[in-house]
Amino acid sequence: GDPSWGFIRSQAHTVHYDVALFPPGHGVPAGRLAGITAPTLVLDGGASPGWFHSAALAVAEAVPGAESVTIDGEDHGVLARPEHLLPELTRFFAA
């Protein structure tokens, strides 16, 4: 199967945090996100489902000054391939 599946499974214990922050059916909490003042980079993968990209864009639009970047050819499992994240993270944190 997909080599990133093992990594995703290892993160299963964090799903309850996702649900607490983004309850099903409630969309992006734009009001809460609007209070973020730290520089923010919102990443998504070009191979992720369309709904994931839409959610990432909604988060980026809700956070003042946030930057949104899509990593071509990657999906949500990109965290298991840090070498694909490194260029964007290096650029963002160097700014």
C-alpha positions in Angstrom: 0.0 0.0 0.0 0.8 3.6 0.3 4.1 4.1 2.3 2.6 7.1 4.1 -0.2 5.0 5.6 2.0 3.9 8.5 2.8 7.5 9.4 -0.9 8.5 9.2 -1.9 5.6 11.5 0.8 6.6 14.0 -1.0 10.0 14.2 -4.5 8.5 14.9 -4.3 9.5 18.5 -4.4 13.2 17.6 -7.7 13.0 15.7 -9.7 14.0 18.7 -7.9 17.3 18.7 -9.0 17.9 15.1 -12.6 17.1 16.0 -12.4 19.5 19.0 -11.1 22.3 16.9 -13.1 21.6 13.8 -16.4 19.9 14.8 -18.0 18.0 11.9 -20.5 20.2 10.1 -19.3 23.5 11.5 -16.8 24.5 8.9 -13.7 26.6 9.5 -13.9 28.6 12.8 -13.0 31.9 10.9 -13.7 34.0 14.0 -11.2 32.1 16.1 -8.6 32.1 13.3 -9.0 35.8 12.7 -7.3 36.4 16.0 -4.0 34.7 15.0 -1.3 37.3 14.7 1.8 35.1 14.2 3.1 34.6 10.6 1.2 31.6 9.3 1.9 29.2 6.5 -0.9 26.9 5.4 0.2 23.9 3.4 -1.7 21.3 1.5 -0.9 18.7 -1.1 -1.8 18.9 -4.8 -2.7 15.2 -4.7 -5.0 15.6 -1.7 -8.8 15.5 -2.2 -10.4 18.7 -3.4 -12.2 19.2 0.0 -8.8 19.2 1.7 -7.5 22.0 -0.6 -10.7 24.0 -0.1 -10.4 23.7 3.7 -6.7 24.8 3.6 -7.7 27.8 1.5 -10.5 28.7 4.0 -8.0 28.6 6.9 -5.5 30.7 5.0 -8.2 33.3 4.1 -9.4 33.4 7.8 -5.9 34.0 9.2 -4.8 37.6 8.6 -1.7 37.7 6.4 -1.5 33.9 6.1 0.3 32.4 3.1 -1.2 29.4 1.4 1.1 26.9 -0.5 0.1 23.7 -2.4 2.9 21.2 -2.6 2.5 19.6 -6.1 2.2 15.9 -6.2 1.8 15.4 -2.4 -1.1 14.4 -0.3 -1.8 14.7 3.5 0.9 12.1 4.1 3.7 14.5 3.2 4.6 14.8 6.8 6.2 11.4 6.4 8.4 12.8 3.7 10.0 15.9 5.3 12.4 16.3 2.4 9.3 17.5 0.4 8.4 20.0 3.0 11.9 21.4 3.6 12.0 23.9 0.7 8.8 25.6 1.7 9.5 25.6 5.4 13.0 26.9 4.8 11.7 29.7 2.6 9.0 30.6 5.0 11.1 30.7 8.2 13.9 32.6 6.4 11.6 35.5 5.5 
